[in-house]
Amino acid sequence: MALAPDLFGGKTATTVAGARRLRAAATRSRRETVYRFIEREIGFLQNHDAVRGKTIGVVGFSMGGHWALWLARRPELPIAATVAFYAARSGDFSTSRSAFLCHFAEHDEWVSKAASRKLSRDLAAADRPSTVHEYPGTSHWFFESDR
């Protein structure tokens, strides 16, 4: 069972500038923050008849990966596995219950080498199981078929 929360209400971007505008506007509404929206979507997924078990995995690409890493730090959420593509977010992962798999581009204008190294150090310091890959000759969005 998979669920892909739509943070942008159906809007998509086809350019870097458009993606930046969407990212800046991803506040949802005054009534519901992005975090609350995602939290509600996780609840929906957990309660779906097709879901077995108590925990979930989270996969995120770019900004979605940034959100996936942030969510994985929240011990109240049932996240047991986190996969992030070209996204880094440092912080204290000591209360996380997740294992991590991170995929980075060798040349990435959005995620610096320092940021990916800091994330790796933070995961190690928190003693979280993690695997980090860097793909030679790639750039941001390398996993997408049109890149």
VMD Tcl script that builds the backbone (N, CA, C; Angstrom):
set m [mol new atoms 441]
animate dup $m
set s [atomselect $m all]
$s set {name element resname resid chain x y z} {
  {N N MET 1 A 0.860 -1.174 0.000}
  {CA C MET 1 A 0.000 0.000 0.000}
  {C C MET 1 A 0.898 1.226 0.000}
  {N N ALA 2 A 0.629 2.139 -0.871}
  {CA C ALA 2 A 1.416 3.368 -0.954}
  {C C ALA 2 A 0.479 4.563 -0.966}
  {N N LEU 3 A 0.951 5.665 -0.432}
  {CA C LEU 3 A 0.195 6.908 -0.402}
  {C C LEU 3 A 1.152 8.042 -0.751}
  {N N ALA 4 A 0.749 8.920 -1.641}
  {CA C ALA 4 A 1.562 10.076 -2.030}
  {C C ALA 4 A 0.789 11.349 -1.716}
  {N N PRO 5 A 1.009 11.937 -0.532}
  {CA C PRO 5 A 0.305 13.171 -0.183}
  {C C PRO 5 A 0.633 14.304 -1.152}
  {N N ASP 6 A -0.372 15.010 -1.595}
  {CA C ASP 6 A -0.205 16.121 -2.528}
  {C C ASP 6 A -0.087 17.416 -1.733}
  {N N LEU 7 A 1.140 17.864 -1.539}
  {CA C LEU 7 A 1.379 19.074 -0.746}
  {C C LEU 7 A 0.974 20.348 -1.466}
  {N N PHE 8 A 0.748 20.264 -2.786}
  {CA C PHE 8 A 0.533 21.468 -3.569}
  {C C PHE 8 A -0.842 21.560 -4.208}
  {N N GLY 9 A -1.770 20.742 -3.771}
  {CA C GLY 9 A -3.134 20.834 -4.281}
  {C C GLY 9 A -3.247 20.632 -5.778}
  {N N GLY 10 A -2.464 19.712 -6.325}
  {CA C GLY 10 A -2.531 19.408 -7.749}
  {C C GLY 10 A -1.609 20.225 -8.620}
  {N N LYS 11 A -0.969 21.246 -8.097}
  {CA C LYS 11 A -0.048 22.067 -8.891}
  {C C LYS 11 A 1.271 21.330 -9.050}
  {N N THR 12 A 1.882 21.477 -10.218}
  {CA C THR 12 A 3.191 20.889 -10.484}
  {C C THR 12 A 4.107 21.945 -11.076}
  {N N ALA 13 A 5.402 21.636 -11.061}
  {CA C ALA 13 A 6.391 22.555 -11.625}
  {C C ALA 13 A 7.162 21.844 -12.719}
  {N N THR 14 A 7.533 22.586 -13.741}
  {CA C THR 14 A 8.334 22.024 -14.825}
  {C C THR 14 A 9.691 22.705 -14.942}
  {N N THR 15 A 9.929 23.713 -14.110}
  {CA C THR 15 A 11.209 24.420 -14.113}
  {C C THR 15 A 11.719 24.541 -12.679}
  {N N VAL 16 A 13.003 24.816 -12.543}
  {CA C VAL 16 A 13.574 25.023 -11.215}
  {C C VAL 16 A 12.910 26.219 -10.538}
  {N N ALA 17 A 12.694 27.289 -11.279}
  {CA C ALA 17 A 12.042 28.476 -10.707}
  {C C ALA 17 A 10.631 28.135 -10.236}
  {N N GLY 18 A 9.915 27.369 -11.030}
  {CA C GLY 18 A 8.573 26.955 -10.634}
  {C C GLY 18 A 8.589 26.077 -9.396}
  {N N ALA 19 A 9.575 25.192 -9.306}
  {CA C ALA 19 A 9.707 24.336 -8.120}
  {C C ALA 19 A 9.994 25.175 -6.879}
  {N N ARG 20 A 10.810 26.178 -7.042}
  {CA C ARG 20 A 11.112 27.063 -5.898}
  {C C ARG 20 A 9.861 27.813 -5.448}
  {N N ARG 21 A 9.057 28.256 -6.401}
  {CA C ARG 21 A 7.819 28.955 -6.030}
  {C C ARG 21 A 6.869 28.013 -5.285}
  {N N LEU 22 A 6.736 26.792 -5.776}
  {CA C LEU 22 A 5.867 25.830 -5.088}
  {C C LEU 22 A 6.387 25.520 -3.691}
  {N N ARG 23 A 7.687 25.316 -3.582}
  {CA C ARG 23 A 8.276 25.017 -2.277}
  {C C ARG 23 A 8.008 26.161 -1.297}
  {N N ALA 24 A 8.160 27.380 -1.754}
  {CA C ALA 24 A 7.931 28.540 -0.894}
  {C C ALA 24 A 6.464 28.651 -0.486}
  {N N ALA 25 A 5.574 28.182 -1.336}
  {CA C ALA 25 A 4.137 28.289 -1.064}
  {C C ALA 25 A 3.581 27.068 -0.326}
  {N N ALA 26 A 4.434 26.126 0.054}
  {CA C ALA 26 A 3.962 24.863 0.646}
  {C C ALA 26 A 3.552 24.996 2.107}
  {N N THR 27 A 2.963 26.077 2.459}
  {CA C THR 27 A 2.526 26.269 3.834}
  {C C THR 27 A 1.121 25.726 4.068}
  {N N ARG 28 A 0.488 25.211 2.993}
  {CA C ARG 28 A -0.881 24.699 3.027}
  {C C ARG 28 A -1.846 25.847 3.336}
  {N N SER 29 A -2.317 25.941 4.551}
  {CA C SER 29 A -3.270 26.998 4.890}
  {C C SER 29 A -3.089 27.384 6.344}
  {N N ARG 30 A -3.774 28.421 6.730}
  {CA C ARG 30 A -3.730 28.817 8.139}
  {C C ARG 30 A -4.359 27.759 9.028}
  {N N ARG 31 A -5.294 27.014 8.464}
  {CA C ARG 31 A -6.019 26.010 9.245}
  {C C ARG 31 A -5.228 24.717 9.408}
  {N N GLU 32 A -4.338 24.421 8.443}
  {CA C GLU 32 A -3.606 23.159 8.513}
  {C C GLU 32 A -2.196 23.335 7.955}
  {N N THR 33 A -1.199 23.156 8.810}
  {CA C THR 33 A 0.188 23.246 8.368}
  {C C THR 33 A 0.545 22.001 7.557}
  {N N VAL 34 A 1.657 22.072 6.841}
  {CA C VAL 34 A 2.116 20.919 6.066}
  {C C VAL 34 A 2.318 19.720 6.989}
  {N N TYR 35 A 2.943 19.940 8.152}
  {CA C TYR 35 A 3.177 18.833 9.077}
  {C C TYR 35 A 1.862 18.186 9.496}
  {N N ARG 36 A 0.880 18.964 9.841}
  {CA C ARG 36 A -0.419 18.404 10.258}
  {C C ARG 36 A -1.098 17.665 9.106}
  {N N PHE 37 A -0.969 18.199 7.908}
  {CA C PHE 37 A -1.516 17.534 6.735}
  {C C PHE 37 A -0.861 16.155 6.550}
  {N N ILE 38 A 0.472 16.109 6.601}
  {CA C ILE 38 A 1.178 14.844 6.442}
  {C C ILE 38 A 0.843 13.890 7.588}
  {N N GLU 39 A 0.772 14.404 8.788}
  {CA C GLU 39 A 0.409 13.584 9.945}
  {C C GLU 39 A -0.983 12.960 9.747}
  {N N ARG 40 A -1.908 13.730 9.222}
  {CA C ARG 40 A -3.256 13.221 8.949}
  {C C ARG 40 A -3.216 12.147 7.872}
  {N N GLU 41 A -2.401 12.365 6.852}
  {CA C GLU 41 A -2.260 11.381 5.779}
  {C C GLU 41 A -1.642 10.080 6.296}
  {N N ILE 42 A -0.678 10.181 7.212}
  {CA C ILE 42 A -0.094 8.981 7.832}
  {C C ILE 42 A -1.166 8.217 8.592}
  {N N GLY 43 A -2.020 8.924 9.313}
  {CA C GLY 43 A -3.130 8.289 10.021}
  {C C GLY 43 A -4.076 7.578 9.069}
  {N N PHE 44 A -4.371 8.223 7.947}
  {CA C PHE 44 A -5.225 7.606 6.930}
  {C C PHE 44 A -4.602 6.304 6.442}
  {N N LEU 45 A -3.295 6.356 6.153}
  {CA C LEU 45 A -2.593 5.171 5.666}
  {C C LEU 45 A -2.611 4.059 6.705}
  {N N GLN 46 A -2.308 4.386 7.939}
  {CA C GLN 46 A -2.285 3.378 9.011}
  {C C GLN 46 A -3.635 2.694 9.194}
  {N N ASN 47 A -4.693 3.425 8.983}
  {CA C ASN 47 A -6.033 2.883 9.211}
  {C C ASN 47 A -6.656 2.244 7.978}
  {N N HIS 48 A -5.940 2.244 6.868}
  {CA C HIS 48 A -6.466 1.650 5.638}
  {C C HIS 48 A -6.505 0.130 5.777}
  {N N ASP 49 A -7.565 -0.482 5.272}
  {CA C ASP 49 A -7.747 -1.933 5.384}
  {C C ASP 49 A -6.619 -2.738 4.746}
  {N N ALA 50 A -5.945 -2.192 3.744}
  {CA C ALA 50 A -4.889 -2.930 3.043}
  {C C ALA 50 A -3.554 -2.925 3.785}
  {N N VAL 51 A -3.428 -2.101 4.807}
  {CA C VAL 51 A -2.162 -1.975 5.528}
  {C C VAL 51 A -2.080 -3.029 6.624}
  {N N ARG 52 A -0.949 -3.699 6.668}
  {CA C ARG 52 A -0.674 -4.702 7.697}
  {C C ARG 52 A 0.475 -4.189 8.547}
  {N N GLY 53 A 0.387 -4.335 9.832}
  {CA C GLY 53 A 1.461 -3.901 10.719}
  {C C GLY 53 A 1.210 -2.513 11.269}
  {N N LYS 54 A 2.089 -2.123 12.151}
  {CA C LYS 54 A 1.923 -0.856 12.869}
  {C C LYS 54 A 2.841 0.258 12.369}
  {N N THR 55 A 3.883 -0.097 11.598}
  {CA C THR 55 A 4.840 0.920 11.171}
  {C C THR 55 A 4.777 1.107 9.654}
  {N N ILE 56 A 5.364 2.214 9.214}
  {CA C ILE 56 A 5.384 2.537 7.782}
  {C C ILE 56 A 6.799 2.905 7.358}
  {N N GLY 57 A 7.006 2.902 6.051}
  {CA C GLY 57 A 8.221 3.423 5.452}
  {C C GLY 57 A 7.894 4.710 4.735}
  {N N VAL 58 A 8.854 5.600 4.663}
  {CA C VAL 58 A 8.663 6.893 4.015}
  {C C VAL 58 A 9.751 7.052 2.953}
  {N N VAL 59 A 9.341 7.447 1.755}
  {CA C VAL 59 A 10.274 7.714 0.661}
  {C C VAL 59 A 10.044 9.148 0.210}
  {N N GLY 60 A 11.120 9.889 0.059}
  {CA C GLY 60 A 10.985 11.267 -0.391}
  {C C GLY 60 A 12.080 11.656 -1.354}
  {N N PHE 61 A 11.715 12.484 -2.326}
  {CA C PHE 61 A 12.632 12.988 -3.327}
  {C C PHE 61 A 12.772 14.496 -3.159}
  {N N SER 62 A 13.999 14.987 -3.070}
  {CA C SER 62 A 14.290 16.408 -2.975}
  {C C SER 62 A 13.559 17.016 -1.767}
  {N N MET 63 A 12.630 17.940 -1.978}
  {CA C MET 63 A 11.918 18.513 -0.836}
  {C C MET 63 A 11.160 17.437 -0.067}
  {N N GLY 64 A 10.616 16.459 -0.767}
  {CA C GLY 64 A 9.937 15.351 -0.099}
  {C C GLY 64 A 10.887 14.546 0.770}
  {N N GLY 65 A 12.142 14.422 0.324}
  {CA C GLY 65 A 13.157 13.758 1.135}
  {C C GLY 65 A 13.491 14.550 2.379}
  {N N HIS 66 A 13.506 15.862 2.221}
  {CA C HIS 66 A 13.730 16.749 3.370}
  {C C HIS 66 A 12.624 16.535 4.402}
  {N N TRP 67 A 11.371 16.467 3.923}
  {CA C TRP 67 A 10.246 16.197 4.815}
  {C C TRP 67 A 10.350 14.803 5.425}
  {N N ALA 68 A 10.736 13.812 4.631}
  {CA C ALA 68 A 10.857 12.442 5.137}
  {C C ALA 68 A 11.860 12.386 6.291}
  {N N LEU 69 A 12.994 13.067 6.136}
  {CA C LEU 69 A 14.000 13.087 7.197}
  {C C LEU 69 A 13.480 13.809 8.437}
  {N N TRP 70 A 12.751 14.891 8.245}
  {CA C TRP 70 A 12.180 15.619 9.380}
  {C C TRP 70 A 11.163 14.747 10.110}
  {N N LEU 71 A 10.301 14.089 9.356}
  {CA C LEU 71 A 9.280 13.229 9.965}
  {C C LEU 71 A 9.910 12.075 10.730}
  {N N ALA 72 A 11.007 11.531 10.208}
  {CA C ALA 72 A 11.668 10.388 10.847}
  {C C ALA 72 A 12.238 10.748 12.216}
  {N N ARG 73 A 12.450 12.015 12.479}
  {CA C ARG 73 A 12.944 12.461 13.794}
  {C C ARG 73 A 11.837 12.514 14.838}
  {N N ARG 74 A 10.600 12.340 14.427}
  {CA C ARG 74 A 9.450 12.469 15.332}
  {C C ARG 74 A 9.102 11.091 15.897}
  {N N PRO 75 A 9.456 10.800 17.156}
  {CA C PRO 75 A 9.241 9.455 17.709}
  {C C PRO 75 A 7.769 9.073 17.852}
  {N N GLU 76 A 6.876 10.041 17.827}
  {CA C GLU 76 A 5.450 9.717 17.944}
  {C C GLU 76 A 4.871 9.173 16.643}
  {N N LEU 77 A 5.625 9.315 15.552}
  {CA C LEU 77 A 5.162 8.798 14.268}
  {C C LEU 77 A 5.666 7.372 14.064}
  {N N PRO 78 A 4.916 6.527 13.371}
  {CA C PRO 78 A 5.252 5.106 13.242}
  {C C PRO 78 A 6.226 4.798 12.094}
  {N N ILE 79 A 7.246 5.619 11.940}
  {CA C ILE 79 A 8.152 5.481 10.800}
  {C C ILE 79 A 9.313 4.556 11.165}
  {N N ALA 80 A 9.391 3.425 10.459}
  {CA C ALA 80 A 10.438 2.435 10.718}
  {C C ALA 80 A 11.527 2.446 9.652}
  {N N ALA 81 A 11.249 3.045 8.505}
  {CA C ALA 81 A 12.233 3.102 7.422}
  {C C ALA 81 A 12.064 4.405 6.659}
  {N N THR 82 A 13.198 5.037 6.352}
  {CA C THR 82 A 13.186 6.303 5.624}
  {C C THR 82 A 14.175 6.216 4.469}
  {N N VAL 83 A 13.693 6.525 3.272}
  {CA C VAL 83 A 14.549 6.579 2.087}
  {C C VAL 83 A 14.480 8.004 1.551}
  {N N ALA 84 A 15.641 8.619 1.420}
  {CA C ALA 84 A 15.704 9.999 0.926}
  {C C ALA 84 A 16.590 10.057 -0.307}
  {N N PHE 85 A 16.062 10.629 -1.369}
  {CA C PHE 85 A 16.816 10.858 -2.587}
  {C C PHE 85 A 17.149 12.338 -2.671}
  {N N TYR 86 A 18.425 12.648 -2.852}
  {CA C TYR 86 A 18.953 14.005 -2.977}
  {C C TYR 86 A 18.274 14.986 -2.022}
  {N N ALA 87 A 18.364 14.621 -0.752}
  {CA C ALA 87 A 17.831 15.474 0.314}
  {C C ALA 87 A 18.664 15.260 1.568}
  {N N ALA 88 A 18.924 16.335 2.277}
  {CA C ALA 88 A 19.645 16.246 3.546}
  {C C ALA 88 A 18.993 17.182 4.538}
  {N N ARG 89 A 18.936 16.734 5.749}
  {CA C ARG 89 A 18.419 17.550 6.842}
  {C C ARG 89 A 19.139 17.086 8.090}
  {N N SER 90 A 19.922 17.961 8.656}
  {CA C SER 90 A 20.660 17.579 9.850}
  {C C SER 90 A 19.786 17.770 11.076}
  {N N GLY 91 A 20.244 17.238 12.184}
  {CA C GLY 91 A 19.506 17.378 13.425}
  {C C GLY 91 A 19.746 16.202 14.342}
  {N N ASP 92 A 18.995 16.183 15.395}
  {CA C ASP 92 A 19.107 15.139 16.409}
  {C C ASP 92 A 18.172 13.992 16.050}
  {N N PHE 93 A 18.734 12.860 15.681}
  {CA C PHE 93 A 17.954 11.687 15.309}
  {C C PHE 93 A 17.911 10.662 16.448}
  {N N SER 94 A 18.321 11.062 17.647}
  {CA C SER 94 A 18.444 10.105 18.751}
  {C C SER 94 A 17.111 9.508 19.199}
  {N N THR 95 A 16.008 10.178 18.938}
  {CA C THR 95 A 14.709 9.613 19.317}
  {C C THR 95 A 13.997 8.953 18.137}
  {N N SER 96 A 14.642 8.958 16.984}
  {CA C SER 96 A 14.057 8.344 15.797}
  {C C SER 96 A 13.982 6.832 15.975}
  {N N ARG 97 A 12.961 6.232 15.371}
  {CA C ARG 97 A 12.816 4.780 15.375}
  {C C ARG 97 A 13.063 4.213 13.984}
  {N N SER 98 A 13.617 5.016 13.102}
  {CA C SER 98 A 13.762 4.655 11.695}
  {C C SER 98 A 15.167 4.178 11.353}
  {N N ALA 99 A 15.240 3.316 10.350}
  {CA C ALA 99 A 16.484 3.029 9.641}
  {C C ALA 99 A 16.487 3.948 8.416}
  {N N PHE 100 A 17.671 4.216 7.865}
  {CA C PHE 100 A 17.788 5.218 6.809}
  {C C PHE 100 A 18.573 4.690 5.609}
  {N N LEU 101 A 18.103 5.072 4.432}
  {CA C LEU 101 A 18.797 4.817 3.174}
  {C C LEU 101 A 18.789 6.139 2.413}
  {N N CYS 102 A 19.974 6.671 2.159}
  {CA C CYS 102 A 20.068 7.997 1.527}
  {C C CYS 102 A 20.840 7.895 0.212}
  {N N HIS 103 A 20.323 8.570 -0.808}
  {CA C HIS 103 A 20.915 8.571 -2.139}
  {C C HIS 103 A 21.261 10.011 -2.520}
  {N N PHE 104 A 22.540 10.241 -2.820}
  {CA C PHE 104 A 23.004 11.582 -3.160}
  {C C PHE 104 A 23.656 11.610 -4.536}
  {N N ALA 105 A 23.547 12.757 -5.185}
  {CA C ALA 105 A 24.231 12.996 -6.463}
  {C C ALA 105 A 25.641 13.492 -6.182}
  {N N GLU 106 A 26.541 13.190 -7.094}
  {CA C GLU 106 A 27.909 13.688 -6.950}
  {C C GLU 106 A 27.956 15.209 -7.103}
  {N N HIS 107 A 27.167 15.734 -8.027}
  {CA C HIS 107 A 27.132 17.176 -8.297}
  {C C HIS 107 A 25.693 17.652 -8.097}
  {N N ASP 108 A 25.448 18.330 -7.002}
  {CA C ASP 108 A 24.075 18.708 -6.681}
  {C C ASP 108 A 24.019 20.171 -6.267}
  {N N GLU 109 A 23.324 20.980 -7.056}
  {CA C GLU 109 A 23.216 22.404 -6.738}
  {C C GLU 109 A 22.256 22.683 -5.578}
  {N N TRP 110 A 21.501 21.681 -5.143}
  {CA C TRP 110 A 20.531 21.868 -4.066}
  {C C TRP 110 A 21.006 21.278 -2.739}
  {N N VAL 111 A 21.845 20.246 -2.784}
  {CA C VAL 111 A 22.325 19.589 -1.564}
  {C C VAL 111 A 23.855 19.583 -1.590}
  {N N SER 112 A 24.459 20.311 -0.664}
  {CA C SER 112 A 25.915 20.406 -0.636}
  {C C SER 112 A 26.542 19.140 -0.055}
  {N N LYS 113 A 27.806 18.943 -0.369}
  {CA C LYS 113 A 28.565 17.826 0.212}
  {C C LYS 113 A 28.576 17.957 1.727}
  {N N ALA 114 A 28.723 19.182 2.222}
  {CA C ALA 114 A 28.748 19.409 3.670}
  {C C ALA 114 A 27.431 18.966 4.308}
  {N N ALA 115 A 26.316 19.246 3.640}
  {CA C ALA 115 A 25.010 18.865 4.191}
  {C C ALA 115 A 24.844 17.346 4.227}
  {N N SER 116 A 25.253 16.660 3.162}
  {CA C SER 116 A 25.115 15.204 3.154}
  {C C SER 116 A 26.045 14.565 4.181}
  {N N ARG 117 A 27.252 15.101 4.336}
  {CA C ARG 117 A 28.174 14.574 5.359}
  {C C ARG 117 A 27.630 14.813 6.765}
  {N N LYS 118 A 27.038 15.989 6.984}
  {CA C LYS 118 A 26.471 16.306 8.307}
  {C C LYS 118 A 25.338 15.348 8.633}
  {N N LEU 119 A 24.476 15.064 7.676}
  {CA C LEU 119 A 23.401 14.102 7.903}
  {C C LEU 119 A 23.987 12.741 8.274}
  {N N SER 120 A 24.995 12.291 7.554}
  {CA C SER 120 A 25.628 10.995 7.860}
  {C C SER 120 A 26.185 10.987 9.281}
  {N N ARG 121 A 26.842 12.073 9.676}
  {CA C ARG 121 A 27.385 12.161 11.044}
  {C C ARG 121 A 26.267 12.157 12.081}
  {N N ASP 122 A 25.181 12.881 11.805}
  {CA C ASP 122 A 24.062 12.933 12.752}
  {C C ASP 122 A 23.418 11.559 12.931}
  {N N LEU 123 A 23.266 10.820 11.844}
  {CA C LEU 123 A 22.687 9.476 11.931}
  {C C LEU 123 A 23.613 8.543 12.708}
  {N N ALA 124 A 24.917 8.642 12.467}
  {CA C ALA 124 A 25.890 7.823 13.195}
  {C C ALA 124 A 25.896 8.180 14.677}
  {N N ALA 125 A 25.844 9.476 14.984}
  {CA C ALA 125 A 25.841 9.911 16.386}
  {C C ALA 125 A 24.610 9.406 17.120}
  {N N ALA 126 A 23.502 9.271 16.403}
  {CA C ALA 126 A 22.257 8.783 17.004}
  {C C ALA 126 A 22.199 7.252 16.999}
  {N N ASP 127 A 23.235 6.625 16.457}
  {CA C ASP 127 A 23.311 5.163 16.369}
  {C C ASP 127 A 22.136 4.578 15.597}
  {N N ARG 128 A 21.729 5.291 14.538}
  {CA C ARG 128 A 20.645 4.812 13.677}
  {C C ARG 128 A 21.232 3.989 12.536}
  {N N PRO 129 A 20.602 2.872 12.204}
  {CA C PRO 129 A 21.078 2.110 11.052}
  {C C PRO 129 A 20.924 2.960 9.790}
  {N N SER 130 A 22.004 3.084 9.032}
  {CA C SER 130 A 21.923 3.927 7.832}
  {C C SER 130 A 22.910 3.460 6.774}
  {N N THR 131 A 22.490 3.648 5.544}
  {CA C THR 131 A 23.334 3.407 4.379}
  {C C THR 131 A 23.226 4.646 3.500}
  {N N VAL 132 A 24.376 5.140 3.072}
  {CA C VAL 132 A 24.414 6.347 2.251}
  {C C VAL 132 A 25.154 6.028 0.952}
  {N N HIS 133 A 24.547 6.384 -0.158}
  {CA C HIS 133 A 25.158 6.195 -1.471}
  {C C HIS 133 A 25.336 7.546 -2.151}
  {N N GLU 134 A 26.472 7.723 -2.806}
  {CA C GLU 134 A 26.681 8.866 -3.684}
  {C C GLU 134 A 26.971 8.310 -5.072}
  {N N TYR 135 A 26.254 8.799 -6.066}
  {CA C TYR 135 A 26.341 8.271 -7.419}
  {C C TYR 135 A 27.219 9.162 -8.293}
  {N N PRO 136 A 28.365 8.635 -8.729}
  {CA C PRO 136 A 29.296 9.424 -9.553}
  {C C PRO 136 A 28.655 9.889 -10.859}
  {N N GLY 137 A 28.998 11.111 -11.233}
  {CA C GLY 137 A 28.552 11.656 -12.509}
  {C C GLY 137 A 27.095 12.075 -12.550}
  {N N THR 138 A 26.425 12.118 -11.407}
  {CA C THR 138 A 25.003 12.482 -11.388}
  {C C THR 138 A 24.807 13.878 -10.826}
  {N N SER 139 A 23.613 14.411 -11.068}
  {CA C SER 139 A 23.212 15.691 -10.483}
  {C C SER 139 A 21.812 15.523 -9.889}
  {N N HIS 140 A 21.318 16.567 -9.300}
  {CA C HIS 140 A 20.008 16.542 -8.657}
  {C C HIS 140 A 18.957 15.986 -9.619}
  {N N TRP 141 A 18.002 15.262 -9.100}
  {CA C TRP 141 A 16.907 14.648 -9.863}
  {C C TRP 141 A 17.393 13.482 -10.732}
  {N N PHE 142 A 18.551 12.905 -10.404}
  {CA C PHE 142 A 19.098 11.822 -11.243}
  {C C PHE 142 A 18.188 10.604 -11.335}
  {N N PHE 143 A 17.307 10.401 -10.396}
  {CA C PHE 143 A 16.460 9.216 -10.380}
  {C C PHE 143 A 15.263 9.351 -11.329}
  {N N GLU 144 A 14.977 10.552 -11.755}
  {CA C GLU 144 A 13.823 10.793 -12.605}
  {C C GLU 144 A 14.140 10.445 -14.061}
  {N N SER 145 A 13.219 9.805 -14.741}
  {CA C SER 145 A 13.466 9.257 -16.075}
  {C C SER 145 A 13.803 10.311 -17.127}
  {N N ASP 146 A 13.397 11.545 -16.918}
  {CA C ASP 146 A 13.671 12.572 -17.929}
  {C C ASP 146 A 14.933 13.389 -17.622}
  {N N ARG 147 A 15.747 12.913 -16.695}
  {CA C ARG 147 A 16.981 13.642 -16.333}
  {C C ARG 147 A 18.187 12.892 -16.856}
}
mol reanalyze $m
mol bondsrecalc $m
mol representation Tube
mol addrep $m
